[in-house]
Amino acid sequence: MINPSEVGKAGEMVRLKTLEAIWIQGKLRMCGRWSYIGGGSGGNMFNQL
């Protein structure tokens, strides 16, 4: 049998992992936006259209 305390710890780890993944995704999105604005590659693409 699995101890309830171990199950709780596992659930906590999963929750932390998901929060971490969401945080990292948010950071990457922000970095992507800033690189587009800073690099101007996105602007050039729209100008060509």
VMD Tcl script that builds the backbone (N, CA, C; Angstrom):
set m [mol new atoms 147]
animate dup $m
set s [atomselect $m all]
$s set {name element resname resid chain x y z} {
  {N N MET 1 A 0.839 -1.211 0.000}
  {CA C MET 1 A 0.000 0.000 0.000}
  {C C MET 1 A 0.873 1.260 0.000}
  {N N ILE 2 A 0.325 2.306 -0.548}
  {CA C ILE 2 A 1.046 3.580 -0.594}
  {C C ILE 2 A 0.584 4.445 0.570}
  {N N ASN 3 A 1.532 5.048 1.246}
  {CA C ASN 3 A 1.193 5.927 2.364}
  {C C ASN 3 A 0.586 7.230 1.847}
  {N N PRO 4 A -0.446 7.730 2.515}
  {CA C PRO 4 A -1.072 8.993 2.080}
  {C C PRO 4 A -0.078 10.150 2.033}
  {N N SER 5 A 0.895 10.145 2.950}
  {CA C SER 5 A 1.877 11.239 2.977}
  {C C SER 5 A 2.701 11.233 1.692}
  {N N GLU 6 A 3.041 10.051 1.185}
  {CA C GLU 6 A 3.817 9.952 -0.057}
  {C C GLU 6 A 2.991 10.435 -1.242}
  {N N VAL 7 A 1.705 10.089 -1.236}
  {CA C VAL 7 A 0.821 10.530 -2.316}
  {C C VAL 7 A 0.732 12.053 -2.312}
  {N N GLY 8 A 0.631 12.634 -1.107}
  {CA C GLY 8 A 0.567 14.090 -0.981}
  {C C GLY 8 A 1.815 14.740 -1.539}
  {N N LYS 9 A 2.967 14.168 -1.224}
  {CA C LYS 9 A 4.232 14.719 -1.716}
  {C C LYS 9 A 4.285 14.640 -3.241}
  {N N ALA 10 A 3.841 13.525 -3.797}
  {CA C ALA 10 A 3.860 13.356 -5.254}
  {C C ALA 10 A 2.946 14.393 -5.904}
  {N N GLY 11 A 1.759 14.582 -5.334}
  {CA C GLY 11 A 0.823 15.568 -5.868}
  {C C GLY 11 A 1.412 16.966 -5.821}
  {N N GLU 12 A 2.119 17.257 -4.732}
  {CA C GLU 12 A 2.754 18.568 -4.588}
  {C C GLU 12 A 3.812 18.760 -5.663}
  {N N MET 13 A 4.599 17.712 -5.906}
  {CA C MET 13 A 5.651 17.791 -6.926}
  {C C MET 13 A 5.038 18.051 -8.298}
  {N N VAL 14 A 3.942 17.348 -8.604}
  {CA C VAL 14 A 3.281 17.530 -9.903}
  {C C VAL 14 A 2.794 18.966 -10.032}
  {N N ARG 15 A 2.212 19.484 -8.940}
  {CA C ARG 15 A 1.698 20.853 -8.969}
  {C C ARG 15 A 2.833 21.849 -9.188}
  {N N LEU 16 A 3.948 21.634 -8.513}
  {CA C LEU 16 A 5.099 22.524 -8.676}
  {C C LEU 16 A 5.623 22.467 -10.101}
  {N N LYS 17 A 5.670 21.255 -10.661}
  {CA C LYS 17 A 6.179 21.092 -12.037}
  {C C LYS 17 A 5.290 21.846 -13.016}
  {N N THR 18 A 3.963 21.737 -12.845}
  {CA C THR 18 A 3.057 22.407 -13.777}
  {C C THR 18 A 3.181 23.921 -13.634}
  {N N LEU 19 A 3.273 24.405 -12.388}
  {CA C LEU 19 A 3.434 25.843 -12.177}
  {C C LEU 19 A 4.725 26.323 -12.812}
  {N N GLU 20 A 5.788 25.542 -12.648}
  {CA C GLU 20 A 7.089 25.896 -13.216}
  {C C GLU 20 A 6.997 25.943 -14.739}
  {N N ALA 21 A 6.316 24.958 -15.332}
  {CA C ALA 21 A 6.182 24.903 -16.792}
  {C C ALA 21 A 5.410 26.126 -17.290}
  {N N ILE 22 A 4.332 26.478 -16.593}
  {CA C ILE 22 A 3.530 27.640 -16.987}
  {C C ILE 22 A 4.374 28.904 -16.898}
  {N N TRP 23 A 5.169 29.014 -15.816}
  {CA C TRP 23 A 6.013 30.199 -15.610}
  {C C TRP 23 A 7.051 30.314 -16.718}
  {N N ILE 24 A 7.673 29.181 -17.056}
  {CA C ILE 24 A 8.694 29.174 -18.114}
  {C C ILE 24 A 8.066 29.555 -19.452}
  {N N GLN 25 A 6.878 29.013 -19.737}
  {CA C GLN 25 A 6.195 29.344 -20.993}
  {C C GLN 25 A 5.904 30.836 -21.058}
  {N N GLY 26 A 5.462 31.400 -19.935}
  {CA C GLY 26 A 5.190 32.836 -19.883}
  {C C GLY 26 A 6.446 33.641 -20.157}
  {N N LYS 27 A 7.558 33.222 -19.553}
  {CA C LYS 27 A 8.836 33.909 -19.762}
  {C C LYS 27 A 9.233 33.851 -21.230}
  {N N LEU 28 A 9.096 32.668 -21.843}
  {CA C LEU 28 A 9.484 32.510 -23.245}
  {C C LEU 28 A 8.619 33.384 -24.139}
  {N N ARG 29 A 7.320 33.467 -23.825}
  {CA C ARG 29 A 6.427 34.304 -24.628}
  {C C ARG 29 A 6.848 35.761 -24.533}
  {N N MET 30 A 7.172 36.207 -23.315}
  {CA C MET 30 A 7.608 37.590 -23.127}
  {C C MET 30 A 8.892 37.848 -23.902}
  {N N CYS 31 A 9.836 36.934 -23.800}
  {CA C CYS 31 A 11.118 37.083 -24.508}
  {C C CYS 31 A 10.868 37.116 -26.015}
  {N N GLY 32 A 9.969 36.277 -26.496}
  {CA C GLY 32 A 9.656 36.250 -27.921}
  {C C GLY 32 A 9.095 37.582 -28.384}
  {N N ARG 33 A 8.196 38.156 -27.591}
  {CA C ARG 33 A 7.603 39.444 -27.949}
  {C C ARG 33 A 8.672 40.521 -27.995}
  {N N TRP 34 A 9.527 40.533 -26.974}
  {CA C TRP 34 A 10.557 41.578 -26.916}
  {C C TRP 34 A 11.538 41.425 -28.067}
  {N N SER 35 A 11.875 40.187 -28.421}
  {CA C SER 35 A 12.829 39.983 -29.520}
  {C C SER 35 A 12.197 40.435 -30.843}
  {N N TYR 36 A 10.885 40.185 -30.990}
  {CA C TYR 36 A 10.206 40.642 -32.209}
  {C C TYR 36 A 10.228 42.167 -32.281}
  {N N ILE 37 A 9.915 42.812 -31.153}
  {CA C ILE 37 A 9.876 44.276 -31.122}
  {C C ILE 37 A 11.289 44.830 -31.325}
  {N N GLY 38 A 12.257 44.255 -30.606}
  {CA C GLY 38 A 13.636 44.746 -30.673}
  {C C GLY 38 A 14.273 44.458 -32.024}
  {N N GLY 39 A 14.087 43.244 -32.523}
  {CA C GLY 39 A 14.728 42.856 -33.781}
  {C C GLY 39 A 14.065 43.482 -34.993}
  {N N GLY 40 A 12.760 43.750 -34.903}
  {CA C GLY 40 A 12.058 44.347 -36.027}
  {C C GLY 40 A 11.739 43.332 -37.116}
  {N N SER 41 A 12.034 42.059 -36.899}
  {CA C SER 41 A 11.762 41.053 -37.927}
  {C C SER 41 A 10.252 40.937 -38.154}
  {N N GLY 42 A 9.471 41.016 -37.070}
  {CA C GLY 42 A 8.021 40.938 -37.204}
  {C C GLY 42 A 7.492 42.121 -37.991}
  {N N GLY 43 A 8.034 43.317 -37.731}
  {CA C GLY 43 A 7.604 44.514 -38.449}
  {C C GLY 43 A 7.910 44.400 -39.931}
  {N N ASN 44 A 9.087 43.906 -40.263}
  {CA C ASN 44 A 9.472 43.761 -41.668}
  {C C ASN 44 A 8.540 42.792 -42.382}
  {N N MET 45 A 8.169 41.725 -41.687}
  {CA C MET 45 A 7.287 40.725 -42.270}
  {C C MET 45 A 5.941 41.377 -42.623}
  {N N PHE 46 A 5.416 42.189 -41.699}
  {CA C PHE 46 A 4.131 42.833 -41.948}
  {C C PHE 46 A 4.245 43.875 -43.060}
  {N N ASN 47 A 5.374 44.552 -43.120}
  {CA C ASN 47 A 5.558 45.572 -44.161}
  {C C ASN 47 A 5.577 44.931 -45.549}
  {N N GLN 48 A 6.143 43.735 -45.648}
  {CA C GLN 48 A 6.198 43.052 -46.942}
  {C C GLN 48 A 4.798 42.683 -47.414}
  {N N LEU 49 A 3.898 42.359 -46.497}
  {CA C LEU 49 A 2.521 42.033 -46.868}
  {C C LEU 49 A 1.840 43.305 -47.346}
}
mol reanalyze $m
mol bondsrecalc $m
mol representation Tube
mol addrep $m
